Every structure is written in C-alpha cells, then in structure tokens.
Amino acid sequence: MKKHLFYVLWMVVLQSYQSPGQDYYYNDRYYEQPVLIEGGVSAGGINCLTDLGGGPGTGKRYFKDLNLPNTKSCIGIHLGLTYGYSMAIRLMAITGKICAYDSILREDGTVAMFRRQRNLSFQSNIAEVSVAAEFYLPGVARASPERQRRMITPFACVGIGVFHFDPRARLNGKWYSLHSFHTEGEGFLSYPDRKPYSLTQLNYQAGIGLRYEVSALLHLRIEIIHRVLKTDYLDDVSTNYVDPRFFEIYLPPEKALIAKQLADKRIPGATNQRVAIGEKRGDSKNMDSYFTCMVRLGYILNRIKAH
C-alpha cells in the first residue's frame, strides 16, 4: 500500500515537470503546469476560546465570547500542490502563543464577576503541523484562456493537525507549567474520572480564505482557520475545585504548596470564604479551541519560462 501511494505521489510530481511542449501557455512569458508546486511563508494572529476570560454575563459559545486584546502573533511555513485551479493540498507548520485571563473582565454586577473573582490565567506556546485541502469555488478559480488577468478566488479548507501546548501561569513573579501540578486532581486516585491530559494532541481544522494571484510566480492568501480540539485543558481549567489536602497526599511538600496556590487564586476578600470543595472551576461541557488569521505568501517552484 505504501509503495502504491509513493508511486502515485511521484507520478504527480513528475507530471508537474513535464516537457513545455505538452503545456499550454500561462502567458507570453511562462508555460502552464497541470500541478503547481508551491512553497511559502505566513504571518498573522492567533487567539483561543477557553474557560478563562470571555465577555460580560453568562459565558457564550464560539466567537461571541472572544477577547480580541488577547490576540498574539504567529508565523508559519508551508509546502503545497495545486491541481487544475480547483483544489490544493498543503503541509503547513505554525508557531505562536495563546493566552487568556479572568482579570480582563469588569466588576459589572453580572455573573461574569464570579469569573473575574476566580482570577485564573494562562499562557502557552503552540507548535502545530497540519495537512489540509483547499477547495476553490467552481467558475471563479478559472481564468480566461489568455491568462492575462489576475484572480481573486475564495476557497474553503479542511484538515487535521498535530499540536503541542504547555499551559503556564504566573505566581509570585515566577512562571509554572500547570500540567505538572495537577491543579484539578488529574491522575489522583481520589479522582479516577480525571485522567492526565496529553500535551501533544490532534486537532480538526476548518476555514475560509481568499487567494490573489499576484503574478505567475506569486500567490497571496488571506485565511481564517478554526481548530476544534478534543481537550478542555488547553488552559488547564475544566471542571471543579479539588480538596487541597489531596495535593499534600499525592505531591511532594514543596510542590503541593505551589499547587494549592495555582489551583485557587481567587482575589482575597472577594467573598467571605474560600472556594468550597467541589465548586465549579470550569465548564467541561465545551471543549477549548484556537484559531488563526494569517496572510500566506507562496512562491511557485515549477513554473517554466517560455523560450
């Protein structure tokens, strides 16, 4: 099976380098190719939707609860194959940083004030490798036979990726990796339903964009890609507060002391007492997610000049 797949891919690449006599003209300077090989770079912004932060009132789903000020920069590289101006397949790698924090909320008298008093926050570097397919709208992607005009083409894309994350929080001026402190009792025998989460996982991607054909050799894309995750621990917050005594049972003394402070960071004096054991800390019903808005510049590697 692997040999057959390799053979098909190799034939596709060879076809893209077929002799100019078998190609039609892209314009008066370049021959066209049935399969275009493209490499490029990208830059833009990245943000996330998690249990932390959000807008006033009850937490909302999707972009209704987005905190735009938390958008950070991200960069990437890609390699792709475009066939017949109808679809493309790309391999892409990106890196960036995501963050969220409850202190962005205001004391406005709504239920959101309880999230503000919760006072949790996180940040994490994201490293992702993905494979995705782009589908160009029929009738829009194809140009005139002369191929002289530039094209602006909408597209939709779907894909799958592998990403690595590591949520961290700041305490007394120092950053700690939350995963190793089991802040919600993940992996503790006293909470058998809370399994440790992996820092490397799959995501499922869907998005839309526009492609602009700058020249025979340059393609420019603007796209928004949303990632659906299978974890609610992107921010290390998902369920209820644990009994702090269990930190002392399952962790070394020095680590237990830090874990208790990272698990419960409520603003002192916000209420008359500390959080009750088992009180809601996050919402495990909705998985976390993140998305990017990027500009990608691609260079066509195999378009041959006409003689």
C-alpha positions as CSV (number, residue, x, y, z in Angstrom):
1,M,0.0,0.0,0.0
2,K,2.8,2.4,0.9
3,K,4.6,1.6,-2.3
4,H,1.5,2.4,-4.4
5,L,0.9,5.7,-2.5
6,F,4.6,6.7,-3.1
7,Y,4.3,5.8,-6.8
8,V,1.1,8.0,-7.2
9,L,2.8,11.0,-5.5
10,W,5.9,10.6,-7.5
11,M,3.9,10.5,-10.8
12,V,2.1,13.7,-9.8
13,V,5.4,15.5,-9.2
14,L,6.8,14.2,-12.5
15,Q,3.7,15.3,-14.3
16,S,4.2,18.8,-13.0
17,Y,7.6,18.9,-14.6
18,Q,6.5,17.5,-18.0
19,S,8.1,19.0,-21.1
20,P,6.9,22.5,-22.1
21,G,5.7,21.2,-25.4
22,Q,2.8,19.5,-23.6
23,D,1.8,22.5,-21.6
24,Y,-0.4,25.4,-22.7
25,Y,0.8,29.0,-22.0
26,Y,0.1,30.7,-18.8
27,N,1.0,34.0,-20.5
28,D,3.6,35.1,-23.1
29,R,6.4,34.5,-20.6
30,Y,5.5,31.2,-18.8
31,Y,4.2,27.8,-19.6
32,E,1.4,26.4,-17.5
33,Q,1.7,23.3,-15.4
34,P,-1.1,20.9,-14.5
35,V,0.2,20.6,-11.0
36,L,1.8,23.6,-9.3
37,I,4.4,23.1,-6.5
38,E,4.4,26.0,-4.1
39,G,6.5,26.9,-1.0
40,G,5.9,29.9,1.2
41,V,5.8,31.7,4.5
42,S,2.9,33.1,6.6
43,A,2.3,35.5,9.4
44,G,-0.7,36.7,11.4
45,G,-2.6,36.5,14.7
46,I,-3.7,33.6,16.9
47,N,-6.3,33.6,19.7
48,C,-8.2,31.0,21.7
49,L,-11.6,30.2,23.3
50,T,-11.3,28.6,26.7
51,D,-12.9,28.7,30.1
52,L,-11.0,31.8,31.1
53,G,-11.8,35.4,30.3
54,G,-14.7,35.9,28.0
55,G,-17.4,38.6,27.9
56,P,-19.9,40.0,30.4
57,G,-22.8,37.8,31.5
58,T,-23.1,34.1,31.1
59,G,-20.3,32.5,29.0
60,K,-21.2,32.3,25.4
61,R,-20.1,29.9,22.6
62,Y,-17.8,30.5,19.7
63,F,-16.6,34.0,18.8
64,K,-19.3,35.7,20.9
65,D,-17.1,35.2,24.0
66,L,-13.8,36.2,22.3
67,N,-11.3,38.6,23.9
68,L,-9.7,40.3,20.9
69,P,-7.0,42.0,23.0
70,N,-5.5,38.5,23.7
71,T,-4.6,38.1,20.1
72,K,-0.9,37.3,19.7
73,S,1.4,36.9,16.7
74,C,2.1,33.7,14.9
75,I,4.3,32.6,11.9
76,G,4.4,29.6,9.6
77,I,5.8,27.9,6.6
78,H,4.0,25.7,4.0
79,L,4.6,23.4,1.0
80,G,1.6,22.7,-1.3
81,L,0.4,21.2,-4.5
82,T,-2.3,22.9,-6.6
83,Y,-4.1,20.9,-9.2
84,G,-6.1,22.5,-12.1
85,Y,-7.0,25.6,-10.1
86,S,-9.8,23.6,-8.4
87,M,-8.1,22.3,-5.3
88,A,-4.8,22.3,-3.4
89,I,-3.2,20.1,-0.7
90,R,-0.8,21.7,1.7
91,L,1.6,20.7,4.5
92,M,1.9,23.6,7.0
93,A,3.8,24.3,10.2
94,I,3.0,27.2,12.5
95,T,4.1,28.5,15.9
96,G,2.6,31.2,18.2
97,K,1.4,32.0,21.7
98,I,-2.1,31.9,23.2
99,C,-3.3,33.4,26.5
100,A,-6.4,34.2,28.5
101,Y,-7.1,35.7,31.9
102,D,-10.1,36.4,34.1
103,S,-8.8,39.8,35.1
104,I,-9.9,41.2,31.7
105,L,-13.5,41.1,33.0
106,R,-15.1,44.0,34.8
107,E,-17.0,44.2,38.0
108,D,-20.3,44.9,36.2
109,G,-22.7,43.1,38.5
110,T,-23.3,40.2,36.1
111,V,-22.5,36.6,36.6
112,A,-19.1,37.3,34.9
113,M,-17.9,38.9,38.1
114,F,-17.5,35.4,39.6
115,R,-15.1,34.6,36.8
116,R,-13.2,37.8,37.5
117,Q,-13.0,36.8,41.2
118,R,-11.8,33.4,40.2
119,N,-8.7,35.3,38.9
120,L,-7.2,32.4,36.9
121,S,-4.9,32.9,33.9
122,F,-2.7,31.0,31.5
123,Q,-0.4,31.3,28.5
124,S,1.0,28.7,26.2
125,N,3.2,28.3,23.2
126,I,1.6,26.5,20.3
127,A,3.6,24.4,17.8
128,E,1.5,22.8,15.1
129,V,2.0,20.7,11.9
130,S,-1.1,20.1,9.7
131,V,-2.3,18.7,6.4
132,A,-5.2,20.4,4.8
133,A,-7.1,20.5,1.5
134,E,-8.2,23.8,-0.1
135,F,-11.3,23.8,-2.4
136,Y,-11.7,26.7,-4.8
137,L,-15.1,27.8,-6.0
138,P,-16.0,26.5,-9.5
139,G,-16.2,29.1,-12.2
140,V,-14.3,31.7,-10.1
141,A,-10.9,29.9,-10.0
142,R,-10.6,29.5,-13.7
143,A,-9.3,32.5,-15.7
144,S,-9.7,33.4,-19.4
145,P,-7.7,31.4,-22.0
146,E,-5.3,34.2,-22.3
147,R,-4.5,34.0,-18.6
148,Q,-3.7,37.7,-18.5
149,R,-6.0,38.9,-15.8
150,R,-5.3,38.5,-12.1
151,M,-7.6,36.2,-10.0
152,I,-9.2,36.7,-6.6
153,T,-10.5,33.3,-5.6
154,P,-12.5,32.4,-2.5
155,F,-11.8,29.0,-1.0
156,A,-12.8,26.7,1.9
157,C,-10.3,24.3,3.6
158,V,-10.5,21.4,5.9
159,G,-7.6,19.5,7.5
160,I,-6.1,17.7,10.5
161,G,-3.2,18.7,12.6
162,V,-0.9,17.7,15.5
163,F,-0.2,20.4,18.0
164,H,1.8,20.8,21.2
165,F,0.9,23.1,24.1
166,D,2.0,23.6,27.7
167,P,-0.2,25.9,29.8
168,R,1.7,28.0,32.3
169,A,0.6,30.5,35.0
170,R,2.5,33.1,37.0
171,L,2.7,33.0,40.7
172,N,4.8,35.4,42.8
173,G,6.6,36.6,39.8
174,K,7.6,33.1,38.5
175,W,6.0,31.1,35.7
176,Y,5.0,27.5,36.4
177,S,4.0,24.7,34.0
178,L,0.5,23.8,35.2
179,H,0.4,20.3,33.8
180,S,2.9,19.0,36.4
181,F,0.9,20.4,39.3
182,H,-2.4,18.5,38.6
183,T,-4.4,21.6,39.6
184,E,-7.7,19.8,39.2
185,G,-6.5,16.4,40.5
186,E,-5.8,14.8,37.2
187,G,-4.2,11.5,37.8
188,F,-5.0,11.4,41.5
189,L,-6.5,8.1,42.7
190,S,-9.1,10.1,44.6
191,Y,-10.5,11.5,41.3
192,P,-10.5,8.4,39.0
193,D,-12.6,10.2,36.4
194,R,-9.9,12.9,35.9
195,K,-7.3,11.5,33.7
196,P,-4.0,13.2,33.0
197,Y,-4.1,15.1,29.7
198,S,-1.5,14.9,26.9
199,L,0.4,18.0,25.9
200,T,0.5,16.7,22.3
201,Q,-2.8,16.1,20.6
202,L,-4.8,16.2,17.4
203,N,-7.0,19.0,16.1
204,Y,-9.5,19.2,13.3
205,Q,-9.4,22.3,11.1
206,A,-11.9,24.2,9.0
207,G,-11.7,27.6,7.5
208,I,-12.2,30.1,4.6
209,G,-10.0,32.4,2.7
210,L,-9.2,34.4,-0.5
211,R,-6.4,33.7,-2.9
212,Y,-4.9,36.5,-5.0
213,E,-2.7,35.6,-8.0
214,V,-0.1,38.4,-7.7
215,S,2.0,37.1,-10.7
216,A,2.9,34.0,-12.5
217,L,5.2,33.1,-9.6
218,L,3.5,34.6,-6.5
219,H,0.2,33.7,-4.8
220,L,-1.1,35.6,-1.8
221,R,-3.7,34.1,0.5
222,I,-5.7,35.6,3.5
223,E,-7.4,32.9,5.6
224,I,-9.1,32.2,8.9
225,I,-8.7,28.7,10.3
226,H,-10.5,27.4,13.3
227,R,-9.3,24.4,15.3
228,V,-11.7,22.0,17.0
229,L,-9.9,20.2,19.9
230,K,-10.6,17.0,21.8
231,T,-9.3,18.6,25.1
232,D,-10.8,21.1,27.6
233,Y,-7.4,21.5,29.2
234,L,-5.8,24.0,26.8
235,D,-5.9,26.5,29.7
236,D,-5.6,23.8,32.4
237,V,-9.2,24.6,33.5
238,S,-12.1,22.2,33.0
239,T,-14.1,21.0,36.0
240,N,-14.4,21.6,39.8
241,Y,-12.0,22.6,42.6
242,V,-10.4,19.7,44.4
243,D,-9.9,19.2,48.1
244,P,-6.5,20.9,48.7
245,R,-5.5,18.2,51.1
246,F,-5.0,15.8,48.2
247,F,-2.1,17.9,46.9
248,E,-0.3,17.1,50.1
249,I,-1.1,13.4,49.7
250,Y,-0.1,13.0,46.0
251,L,2.7,15.6,45.6
252,P,5.9,16.4,47.4
253,P,5.5,19.1,50.1
254,E,7.2,21.9,48.2
255,K,5.2,21.2,45.1
256,A,1.9,20.7,47.0
257,L,2.3,24.2,48.4
258,I,2.6,25.7,45.0
259,A,-0.2,23.5,43.5
260,K,-2.7,24.8,46.1
261,Q,-1.9,28.4,45.2
262,L,-2.1,27.7,41.5
263,A,-5.4,25.8,41.8
264,D,-7.2,28.5,43.8
265,K,-6.2,32.1,43.0
266,R,-9.4,33.9,44.0
267,I,-9.0,37.5,44.8
268,P,-8.6,37.9,48.6
269,G,-11.7,39.5,50.2
270,A,-13.8,38.8,47.1
271,T,-16.2,36.8,49.3
272,N,-16.3,35.9,53.0
273,Q,-14.8,32.4,52.5
274,R,-12.6,30.4,50.2
275,V,-14.0,28.2,47.4
276,A,-16.0,25.3,48.7
277,I,-14.6,21.9,47.8
278,G,-16.3,20.7,44.6
279,E,-17.4,24.1,43.5
280,K,-17.3,24.8,39.8
281,R,-13.9,25.9,38.4
282,G,-14.5,25.4,34.7
283,D,-17.0,24.0,32.2
284,S,-16.2,20.6,30.9
285,K,-19.2,20.5,28.5
286,N,-17.5,22.6,25.9
287,M,-14.0,21.8,24.5
288,D,-11.4,24.5,24.1
289,S,-10.4,25.7,20.7
290,Y,-8.0,28.2,19.0
291,F,-7.9,29.8,15.6
292,T,-5.5,31.8,13.4
293,C,-6.0,34.7,10.9
294,M,-3.0,34.7,8.6
295,V,-1.6,36.1,5.4
296,R,0.3,33.5,3.3
297,L,2.7,34.3,0.5
298,G,3.5,31.4,-1.8
299,Y,6.2,31.1,-4.5
300,I,5.6,28.7,-7.4
301,L,8.6,26.5,-7.7
302,N,7.9,24.7,-11.0
303,R,6.5,27.3,-13.5
304,I,8.8,27.2,-16.5
305,K,9.7,30.2,-18.6
306,A,8.7,30.1,-22.3
307,H,11.6,30.4,-24.8
